[in-house]
Every structure is written in C-alpha cells, then in structure tokens.
Amino acid sequence: MLNRAAIQASIGRQIAARDRGSKGFAVMAMRICDLRLLATRFGSQLGEEAENSIGRLLRDTLRAVDEAFQSGDETFVVVLPELHNRNQVLLAIIRLAAVFEQPLNVAGDIPPWQTRAILGVALFPEDGTDADTLWQNAQAAADEAQRRGDQFAFHDAADMRARIDYHDLRDSILTSRLVTYFQPLWNLAQRRIVGVESLARWTSPTLGPVEPDDFVTFAEQNHLISALTRWSIHSTLRHASALPRTHDFLLAINLSPRALSRGGTAEQLLDALKIWGIPATSVVAEITETAQARDMDAAVQALRRLRGHGVRVAIDDFGVGYASITYLSKFAATDLKIDRSLVASIGTDADAARLVESIIRFARHLGLETTAEGIEDEVTLRLLQEMGCSLGQGFHLARPMPATTFIAGFQARPAAV
C-alpha cells in the first residue's frame, strides 16, 4: 500500500511549520526485513495482518506527534516533528530498534516472527527543503545502511562516514591529533564563567575538518568509541589542570553510554582525576541516551559508580524528543541541560517559554541544576535569568574555542570568574 499523498502532506505540514517557529524535523525510511517472506510462507492475508501489526507497533512506540505510514512492501515512512539534530533522532532509533529486537506476534497459530529494521534518516532543512527530496534522501540513507550492514544511517552523514577511513581516525586518536575545545558555562544570575564543556574536534588528513556528529557516530559504529572516550578524558583533564583552582569551577565531559557499557570507562575517569589532581565533585558527565537498549543497563551501573565518587550526571537535550523523566532516576541525574530548540524560541513563543519555565521549576523541586543550551541573544538570556535557570551556554555568551585559547584568556583575566 503506497500512501504517497498522505506522506507528502505530512512532510509538507512540517515544512510549513517552520514559518511558525519550528526548528526542523526528521523523515525516517524504515525497511522491515523478512515481512515478505512471512507472506510467502503463510499467505498474503497473514502478510497484511503483519504489516498492520507493524503500523500499530510504530504508533504505540513513537510520540503522539509522530506520524507513521506504510509506503510499500516491507517499507514504512515516519515523520518526526521537532527533532532537528542527530542525537535527538538517535533516541527514536533506539526505541524502534529495541522493539524490533523482539519477535512479532502475528496470529495465534503462527509462531512469533523475528524481523529486523533498517532505518534511514533525512533532516530538514539540511537534507532537503521539499517533501520529495526529503523522502528520497531518507530512502537513500536506508540504502546506505543496508549496503554497509548497519542498522541505520543519516543521509548527509552517509557520504561522510562512508569516506571516513578507519585507520585515519584510529591513528588520530592514538597519536592525539584531535583537538580539545572548551565552551564556557556561565552562572546566569551573576553573569560569570563557572566552568566549561569539553568538545572534541578532528581534522582528517584526507577529508579536512569533520563534523563531531560524523566522527563520533563513526567511532561508535566501528568500535573506536572507547579509545575516543579515553582520549577525551585525558586531554580534557590535562588542559583543565592548567586552570586556577576554584571550588565551584565545573568541567563537563560528554560520555558515550556505549563506551560506558563496555566497561572500564568509569574507572579510567576516576583514575585520570587522581592523576591530574582534579576533584570528582567538579566534573559533570553529560549523557544522551544513544546506546542500544541492551547496552544501557551496564552504562547505568557505570554512572552510578561515578555518582558514588561525587561526579555529577547531566541529562543532555532534555525537554524534546525522547528524553524523558524516567532518565532522571535511570541515570541518577543531578543536572538537566535544556535543549537549544526550546531555549532559542522562548523570546517569541509563549508556549516554549512556559515549557522551559516549567522544566526549571520541576528541576528545582527535585534539587537538580539546570543549564540552558543555545543562548543566542540578550532577550533569551534575560528571560532565563528571570525564570531562575542556573547555568547557560551559547554563542551570545561565548563560542567554543581551543582549550589553550580559553586557558590563556582565563588566566589573563581571573577577575572575570
């Protein structure tokens, strides 16, 4: 069954929503492997029942605002509003992947049928600005994922990640040819820098500068994420050790749940803190749930070990997509990072402003610190101050910069902190 008109209309509605302040959305092409084989073995009626079951399963798994359509034999299209970056879409991918790890119950006299989902994603507007282009690019990404034997691929990342050379990235990690950047964290009430978020940057010897989303995801998919995380921990702490000691200076480090789940990462961080003389209580481990469901239990246990030593845990991208309240207890969270898509519109969108203020109040009630991402102008900054948001970061306050540049400026102007 081809629902071309309905699919294009759904994508068209999301494109039109941009004029009302929407920041972007995702189109996902799904291939459910072995559905056709079920129809061949047990008859077309059971095949149709299985496809209908998939449709219901998608509706039950996705958010109420998401829309799912069957687009052909074994194929579906999902439109995901307000998911404008890969980390947010990864949360949807994880939920869907977990569902299809379980056999599909088709009918009472048919044994549970194991299927597998292959997913391709296109993001608006970077992967297309019209319905046909976005749909085609999502399908092209699914083609790329199937060709590589992966479970999913992003359209614009498909070309880049296909061109990333495993040995280039591995050698760059092992020889420390990546660069650590710091983006300042500000106490909004006092308008002073109280910490930094550590970010990795990589210039490939063959490709030139590579987006972090590309090489981090490539590292996760190609068993390099543990090495990359180890490099990030030591490079971050080495630079941070050059900063003057203040009791409230925070050091936020992004930790991949997939690296945490493989063991040893929590211990590496704790050992590195001792080596570089940095107290665990000054470190914030920032987490976005991007691991497979089967990896998450081990990652949660690693985070709880870190919490036991005083390391803070922040839930990244909170307030949109699939980040949910259940993460707070799952990850033993101490901090919430409010996603930039909400923060950016609070000056012009009353609903977004009310939602952000509610998140801040909710966090305060639970004793959690809040950080607003993506502060781009003075109006947004003042509103967040009035709402009582604790910390903030964004281009209006300071752009990410090489850690050495930040340290030089920080040491030259200690009164600014």
C-alpha positions as CSV (number, residue, x, y, z in Angstrom):
1,M,0.0,0.0,0.0
2,L,1.6,3.3,-1.1
3,N,0.4,6.3,0.9
4,R,2.3,8.8,-1.2
5,A,-0.2,11.6,-0.9
6,A,-0.5,11.2,2.9
7,I,3.3,11.1,3.3
8,Q,3.9,14.2,1.2
9,A,1.1,16.0,3.1
10,S,2.6,15.1,6.4
11,I,6.1,16.3,5.4
12,G,4.5,19.4,3.9
13,R,2.8,20.3,7.1
14,Q,6.2,20.2,8.9
15,I,7.9,22.3,6.3
16,A,5.1,24.9,6.7
17,A,5.5,24.8,10.5
18,R,9.0,26.4,10.1
19,D,7.2,29.7,9.5
20,R,5.6,29.3,12.9
21,G,9.0,28.9,14.7
22,S,9.7,25.2,14.2
23,K,13.5,24.5,14.1
24,G,13.4,21.4,12.0
25,F,12.2,17.8,11.8
26,A,13.3,14.3,10.5
27,V,11.9,11.9,7.9
28,M,12.8,8.3,8.6
29,A,12.5,5.5,6.0
30,M,12.1,2.0,7.5
31,R,12.6,-1.4,6.0
32,I,11.2,-4.3,8.0
33,C,13.2,-7.3,6.8
34,D,11.5,-10.7,6.2
35,L,7.9,-9.4,6.2
36,R,7.6,-10.5,2.6
37,L,8.9,-13.9,3.5
38,L,6.2,-14.3,6.1
39,A,3.5,-13.6,3.4
40,T,5.2,-16.1,1.0
41,R,5.2,-18.8,3.7
42,F,1.8,-18.3,5.3
43,G,-0.3,-16.4,2.8
44,S,-1.0,-12.8,1.7
45,Q,-3.7,-12.3,4.4
46,L,-1.3,-13.0,7.2
47,G,1.3,-10.8,5.5
48,E,-1.2,-7.9,5.5
49,E,-2.0,-8.6,9.2
50,A,1.7,-8.5,10.0
51,E,2.0,-5.1,8.2
52,N,-0.9,-3.8,10.1
53,S,0.7,-5.0,13.3
54,I,3.9,-3.1,12.4
55,G,1.8,0.0,11.9
56,R,0.2,-0.3,15.3
57,L,3.6,-1.1,16.9
58,L,5.0,2.1,15.4
59,R,2.1,4.2,16.7
60,D,2.5,2.7,20.2
61,T,6.3,3.2,20.3
62,L,6.5,6.7,18.8
63,R,5.3,10.0,20.3
64,A,1.8,11.2,19.8
65,V,3.0,13.9,17.4
66,D,4.9,11.5,15.2
67,E,3.2,10.1,12.1
68,A,3.9,6.7,10.5
69,F,2.8,5.5,7.1
70,Q,3.2,2.3,5.1
71,S,5.0,3.2,1.9
72,G,5.2,-0.2,0.2
73,D,6.0,-3.9,0.8
74,E,8.1,-4.1,3.9
75,T,8.6,-0.3,3.9
76,F,7.3,2.5,6.2
77,V,7.9,6.2,6.5
78,V,7.9,8.1,9.8
79,V,7.8,11.9,10.1
80,L,9.3,13.1,13.4
81,P,8.5,16.8,14.3
82,E,10.8,18.9,16.3
83,L,13.8,16.5,16.1
84,H,16.4,18.7,14.5
85,N,19.7,17.0,15.2
86,R,21.1,13.6,15.1
87,N,21.3,13.0,18.9
88,Q,17.5,13.6,19.2
89,V,16.8,11.2,16.3
90,L,19.1,8.6,17.7
91,L,16.7,8.3,20.7
92,A,13.9,7.5,18.4
93,I,16.1,5.0,16.5
94,I,17.0,3.3,19.8
95,R,13.4,2.9,20.9
96,L,12.4,1.4,17.5
97,A,15.4,-0.9,17.4
98,A,14.6,-2.2,20.8
99,V,11.0,-3.0,19.6
100,F,12.2,-5.0,16.6
101,E,14.6,-7.0,18.7
102,Q,11.5,-8.8,19.9
103,P,9.7,-11.4,17.7
104,L,6.5,-10.1,16.1
105,N,3.3,-11.9,17.2
106,V,1.2,-12.2,14.0
107,A,-1.5,-14.7,14.8
108,G,-2.3,-17.4,17.3
109,D,-1.4,-20.3,15.1
110,I,1.8,-18.7,13.7
111,P,4.9,-18.8,15.8
112,P,6.4,-15.4,16.7
113,W,8.3,-14.0,13.6
114,Q,11.7,-12.3,14.0
115,T,12.1,-9.2,11.9
116,R,14.8,-6.6,11.6
117,A,14.5,-2.9,11.0
118,I,16.9,-0.9,8.7
119,L,16.5,2.9,9.1
120,G,17.5,5.9,7.0
121,V,17.0,9.4,8.2
122,A,16.9,12.8,6.4
123,L,16.8,16.1,8.4
124,F,15.1,19.3,7.4
125,P,16.4,21.6,6.1
126,E,20.0,20.4,5.6
127,D,19.0,17.3,3.7
128,G,16.2,18.9,1.6
129,T,13.5,21.6,1.7
130,D,10.7,19.8,-0.1
131,A,8.8,16.6,0.5
132,D,10.1,14.6,-2.4
133,T,13.8,15.4,-1.7
134,L,13.5,14.5,2.0
135,W,11.7,11.3,1.3
136,Q,14.2,10.3,-1.4
137,N,17.2,11.2,0.8
138,A,15.8,9.2,3.7
139,Q,15.4,6.1,1.4
140,A,19.0,6.7,0.1
141,A,20.2,6.7,3.7
142,A,18.4,3.4,4.3
143,D,20.1,2.0,1.1
144,E,23.5,3.1,2.6
145,A,22.7,1.5,5.9
146,Q,21.7,-1.8,4.2
147,R,24.8,-1.7,1.9
148,R,27.1,-1.3,4.9
149,G,25.3,-3.8,7.1
150,D,24.4,-1.2,9.6
151,Q,21.0,-0.7,11.4
152,F,20.7,2.9,10.5
153,A,22.3,5.8,8.6
154,F,21.7,9.6,8.3
155,H,21.6,10.9,4.7
156,D,24.2,13.7,4.9
157,A,26.3,11.6,7.2
158,A,26.2,8.6,4.9
159,D,28.6,10.0,2.4
160,M,31.0,11.4,5.0
161,R,31.0,8.4,7.2
162,A,31.4,6.1,4.2
163,R,34.5,8.2,3.3
164,I,36.0,8.3,6.9
165,D,38.9,6.0,6.9
166,Y,39.0,3.8,10.0
167,H,42.8,3.9,10.2
168,D,42.9,7.7,9.9
169,L,40.5,8.2,12.8
170,R,42.2,5.4,14.9
171,D,45.7,6.8,14.3
172,S,44.5,10.3,15.0
173,I,43.1,9.2,18.4
174,L,46.2,7.1,19.3
175,T,48.6,9.9,18.4
176,S,46.4,12.7,19.9
177,R,45.8,14.6,16.6
178,L,42.4,15.6,17.7
179,V,41.9,19.0,19.4
180,T,40.0,19.7,22.7
181,Y,37.8,22.8,22.6
182,F,36.2,24.4,25.6
183,Q,32.8,26.2,25.6
184,P,32.3,28.4,28.7
185,L,29.4,27.7,31.1
186,W,28.0,30.8,32.7
187,N,26.3,31.4,36.0
188,L,23.4,33.4,34.6
189,A,22.4,35.3,37.8
190,Q,26.0,36.5,38.3
191,R,27.0,36.6,34.6
192,R,30.3,35.0,35.2
193,I,32.1,31.9,33.9
194,V,31.9,29.0,36.3
195,G,33.0,26.1,34.1
196,V,33.5,24.7,30.6
197,E,32.0,22.0,28.4
198,S,34.7,19.9,26.7
199,L,34.2,19.2,23.0
200,A,36.4,17.2,20.5
201,R,37.4,18.5,17.1
202,W,39.0,16.4,14.3
203,T,40.7,17.4,11.0
204,S,41.1,14.3,8.9
205,P,44.4,14.1,7.0
206,T,42.4,13.3,3.8
207,L,38.9,14.8,4.4
208,G,39.8,18.0,6.3
209,P,37.5,19.1,9.2
210,V,34.9,16.5,10.1
211,E,31.8,17.3,12.0
212,P,31.8,15.8,15.5
213,D,28.4,14.1,14.9
214,D,30.1,12.3,12.0
215,F,33.3,11.0,13.6
216,V,31.7,10.3,17.0
217,T,29.0,8.2,15.4
218,F,31.5,6.5,13.1
219,A,33.6,5.7,16.2
220,E,30.5,4.2,17.9
221,Q,29.7,2.1,14.9
222,N,33.3,0.9,14.4
223,H,34.5,0.0,17.9
224,L,36.6,3.2,18.3
225,I,34.3,4.9,20.9
226,S,36.2,3.5,23.9
227,A,39.5,4.8,22.5
228,L,38.0,8.2,21.6
229,T,36.4,8.5,25.1
230,R,39.7,7.6,26.8
231,W,41.5,10.3,24.7
232,S,38.8,12.9,25.5
233,I,39.0,12.2,29.3
234,H,42.8,12.6,29.4
235,S,43.0,15.5,27.0
236,T,40.2,17.4,28.8
237,L,41.7,16.9,32.3
238,R,45.2,17.7,31.1
239,H,44.0,21.1,29.9
240,A,41.8,21.6,32.9
241,S,44.7,21.0,35.3
242,A,46.3,24.3,34.0
243,L,43.3,26.3,35.2
244,P,43.4,28.1,38.5
245,R,41.7,26.1,41.2
246,T,38.3,27.5,42.3
247,H,35.8,25.4,44.4
248,D,32.9,25.9,42.1
249,F,34.5,25.6,38.6
250,L,32.7,22.9,36.6
251,L,34.2,20.6,33.9
252,A,31.5,19.0,31.7
253,I,32.6,15.9,29.7
254,N,30.4,14.1,27.2
255,L,30.5,10.4,27.9
256,S,29.1,7.9,25.4
257,P,26.7,5.4,27.0
258,R,28.1,2.8,24.6
259,A,31.6,3.4,25.9
260,L,30.4,3.2,29.5
261,S,28.6,0.0,28.8
262,R,31.7,-1.7,27.6
263,G,33.4,-1.4,31.0
264,G,36.5,0.4,32.3
265,T,35.4,3.9,31.3
266,A,34.2,4.9,34.8
267,E,37.4,3.6,36.3
268,Q,39.5,5.4,33.6
269,L,37.8,8.7,34.5
270,L,38.3,8.2,38.3
271,D,42.0,7.3,37.8
272,A,42.6,10.2,35.5
273,L,41.1,12.6,38.1
274,K,43.7,11.4,40.6
275,I,46.5,11.7,38.0
276,W,45.6,15.3,37.1
277,G,44.6,16.4,40.6
278,I,41.0,17.4,39.8
279,P,38.2,16.7,42.4
280,A,35.4,14.4,41.2
281,T,32.9,16.8,42.5
282,S,33.9,19.4,39.9
283,V,33.1,17.0,36.9
284,V,29.8,16.7,35.2
285,A,29.3,13.6,33.0
286,E,26.9,14.7,30.2
287,I,24.8,11.8,28.8
288,T,22.4,11.4,25.9
289,E,20.8,8.0,25.6
290,T,22.4,6.9,22.3
291,A,23.3,3.3,23.2
292,Q,21.4,0.3,22.2
293,A,18.9,-0.9,24.8
294,R,20.9,-4.0,25.6
295,D,23.9,-1.7,26.5
296,M,22.0,0.6,28.8
297,D,22.0,-1.4,32.0
298,A,25.8,-1.6,32.1
299,A,26.1,2.1,31.3
300,V,23.7,3.0,34.2
301,Q,25.8,0.9,36.6
302,A,28.9,2.8,35.5
303,L,27.2,6.1,36.0
304,R,26.1,5.1,39.5
305,R,29.7,4.2,40.3
306,L,30.7,7.7,39.2
307,R,27.9,9.3,41.3
308,G,29.2,7.3,44.3
309,H,32.5,9.2,43.9
310,G,30.9,12.6,43.6
311,V,30.8,13.0,39.8
312,R,27.6,14.9,38.7
313,V,25.5,13.5,35.9
314,A,23.7,15.7,33.4
315,I,20.9,14.6,31.0
316,D,21.6,16.3,27.7
317,D,18.9,17.5,25.2
318,F,16.2,17.5,27.9
319,G,12.7,18.7,27.1
320,V,12.4,17.5,23.5
321,G,12.3,14.3,21.5
322,Y,12.5,11.1,23.6
323,A,14.4,12.4,26.6
324,S,12.0,11.5,29.5
325,I,11.6,12.0,33.2
326,T,12.5,8.3,33.6
327,Y,16.1,9.1,32.7
328,L,16.5,11.1,35.9
329,S,16.3,8.0,38.1
330,K,17.8,5.7,35.5
331,F,21.0,7.9,35.2
332,A,21.0,9.1,38.8
333,A,20.9,12.6,37.3
334,T,22.0,15.8,39.2
335,D,21.6,18.2,36.3
336,L,19.3,18.9,33.3
337,K,20.5,20.5,30.1
338,I,17.5,22.2,28.4
339,D,17.7,21.6,24.7
340,R,18.6,24.6,22.4
341,S,15.5,24.2,20.3
342,L,13.3,25.2,23.3
343,V,15.7,27.8,24.6
344,A,16.0,29.6,21.2
345,S,12.3,30.3,20.9
346,I,11.4,31.5,24.4
347,G,11.6,35.2,23.3
348,T,9.0,34.7,20.6
349,D,7.0,31.6,21.6
350,A,4.9,31.8,24.8
351,D,4.3,28.1,24.9
352,A,8.1,27.4,24.7
353,A,8.7,29.9,27.4
354,R,6.1,28.3,29.7
355,L,7.6,24.9,29.0
356,V,11.2,26.0,29.8
357,E,10.0,27.7,33.0
358,S,8.1,24.5,34.0
359,I,11.3,22.4,33.4
360,I,13.3,24.8,35.6
361,R,10.7,24.7,38.4
362,F,10.5,20.9,38.1
363,A,14.2,20.6,38.3
364,R,14.4,22.9,41.3
365,H,11.8,20.9,43.1
366,L,13.9,17.8,42.6
367,G,17.1,19.6,43.7
368,L,18.6,19.5,40.2
369,E,20.7,22.1,38.5
370,T,19.6,23.5,35.1
371,T,21.7,24.5,32.2
372,A,20.2,26.3,29.1
373,E,21.8,25.5,25.8
374,G,21.9,27.7,22.7
375,I,21.5,31.2,24.3
376,E,21.8,33.4,21.1
377,D,20.6,36.8,22.2
378,E,20.2,39.2,25.2
379,V,16.4,38.8,25.3
380,T,16.7,35.0,25.8
381,L,19.4,35.5,28.5
382,R,17.2,37.9,30.5
383,L,14.2,35.6,30.3
384,L,16.2,32.7,31.6
385,Q,17.6,34.8,34.4
386,E,14.0,35.7,35.4
387,M,13.0,32.1,35.3
388,G,15.8,31.2,37.7
389,C,17.8,29.0,35.3
390,S,21.2,28.2,37.0
391,L,23.7,27.9,34.1
392,G,23.8,28.7,30.4
393,Q,25.9,28.5,27.3
394,G,25.6,29.7,23.8
395,F,27.1,32.0,21.1
396,H,25.7,35.1,22.8
397,L,27.8,34.3,25.8
398,A,30.9,32.6,24.2
399,R,31.6,30.3,21.3
400,P,33.6,27.1,21.6
401,M,37.3,27.8,21.3
402,P,40.5,25.7,21.5
403,A,41.2,24.8,25.2
404,T,44.6,26.5,25.0
405,T,42.9,29.8,23.9
406,F,40.4,29.6,26.7
407,I,43.0,28.9,29.3
408,A,45.2,31.8,28.2
409,G,42.3,34.2,28.4
410,F,41.1,32.8,31.7
411,Q,44.5,33.2,33.3
412,A,44.9,36.7,32.0
413,R,41.5,37.9,33.4
414,P,40.9,36.0,36.6
415,A,38.5,38.7,37.8
416,A,36.0,37.6,35.1
417,V,35.3,34.4,37.0
